[in-house]
Amino acid sequence: MSQGNSSSGSVRDRRQTARIPLEMWVEERTERDRYFRRAGNLSRGGLRLDHTIPLPLGTQVNLTFTLPGDSVPVQVAAEIVSNAGPDDLRMGVKFVNLKAEAQAQIDAYLARVAAAERAQPTSR
């Protein structure tokens, strides 16, 4: 019942904010199952889970993760909004009904990464 690698929204609609690469473990819970997955990137509105068998589009999941450099876990509800083909094991998730505390943690992390990137001298 997979709908391929797109959803009702266009790529532009889904990616209104920059995505930054990162590697971290994410605990994913559905009504019946619990998995640990690797995140490959993060934005204000979602993240990509890599090296995983994708769930069907529209699946609702609960995610828990601790951002690099933080000690307090972030807990979010999310929806599977994209999945790759059978040879490319990844899926995109969109945060839904994000609580202010979770959004503040994500925003603070993204700001730290952006500041660190600006502070690095360019090698050109």
VOKOL-970891 format. One line per 2 residues: their letters; for each residue x, y, z of C-alpha. Coordinates in steps of 0.25 Angstrom, whole numbers, plus 5000, padded with zeros to 4 digits. Layout:
BEGIN
A) X,Y,Z; ...
//
This chain:
BEGIN
MS) 5000,5000,5000; 5012,5009,4999
QG) 5010,5022,4991; 5024,5023,4986
NS) 5034,5034,4990; 5024,5046,4990
SS) 5013,5051,4998; 5001,5060,4996
GS) 5011,5072,4998; 5021,5076,4988
VR) 5036,5076,4992; 5036,5091,4993
DR) 5025,5090,5003; 5032,5080,5012
RQ) 5045,5087,5012; 5043,5101,5016
TA) 5055,5101,5025; 5069,5097,5023
RI) 5073,5083,5027; 5087,5080,5034
PL) 5094,5067,5034; 5096,5060,5047
EM) 5097,5046,5052; 5089,5042,5065
WV) 5080,5031,5070; 5065,5033,5070
EE) 5055,5024,5077; 5043,5022,5069
RT) 5030,5017,5075; 5017,5013,5068
ER) 5005,5007,5074; 5011,4993,5074
DR) 5026,4994,5071; 5038,5001,5076
YF) 5051,5003,5068; 5064,5010,5069
RR) 5068,5017,5056; 5079,5027,5051
AG) 5076,5041,5047; 5083,5046,5035
NL) 5078,5061,5035; 5070,5070,5043
SR) 5062,5083,5041; 5052,5091,5049
GG) 5040,5083,5043; 5046,5069,5043
LR) 5057,5059,5040; 5062,5048,5031
LD) 5064,5034,5036; 5074,5026,5029
HT) 5078,5011,5027; 5064,5007,5031
IP) 5052,4999,5025; 5042,5011,5022
LP) 5028,5011,5028; 5016,5014,5020
LG) 5013,5029,5017; 5004,5035,5027
TQ) 5009,5026,5038; 5008,5033,5052
VN) 5020,5031,5061; 5026,5036,5074
LT) 5041,5040,5073; 5050,5042,5085
FT) 5065,5047,5082; 5076,5055,5089
LP) 5082,5065,5081; 5097,5066,5080
GD) 5103,5074,5092; 5089,5073,5100
SV) 5085,5065,5112; 5070,5066,5111
PV) 5063,5057,5101; 5054,5063,5091
QV) 5040,5056,5090; 5032,5059,5077
AA) 5020,5053,5070; 5023,5051,5055
EI) 5017,5046,5042; 5024,5039,5031
VS) 5024,5048,5019; 5034,5042,5009
NA) 5040,5028,5007; 5050,5024,4997
GP) 5050,5012,4988; 5053,4998,4992
DD) 5068,5000,4989; 5069,5012,4997
LR) 5066,5010,5011; 5062,5023,5017
MG) 5049,5032,5021; 5046,5046,5024
VK) 5037,5050,5036; 5030,5063,5038
FV) 5028,5067,5053; 5013,5070,5056
NL) 5007,5077,5068; 5021,5081,5072
KA) 5021,5086,5087; 5028,5099,5090
EA) 5039,5093,5098; 5043,5083,5087
QA) 5043,5094,5077; 5052,5102,5086
QI) 5062,5091,5087; 5062,5088,5072
DA) 5064,5103,5069; 5075,5105,5079
YL) 5083,5093,5074; 5081,5098,5059
AR) 5086,5112,5064; 5098,5106,5071
VA) 5102,5098,5058; 5100,5111,5049
AA) 5108,5119,5059; 5119,5109,5058
ER) 5119,5108,5043; 5120,5123,5042
AQ) 5132,5123,5052; 5140,5113,5043
PT) 5149,5120,5034; 5147,5116,5019
SR) 5158,5108,5013; 5158,5115,4999
//
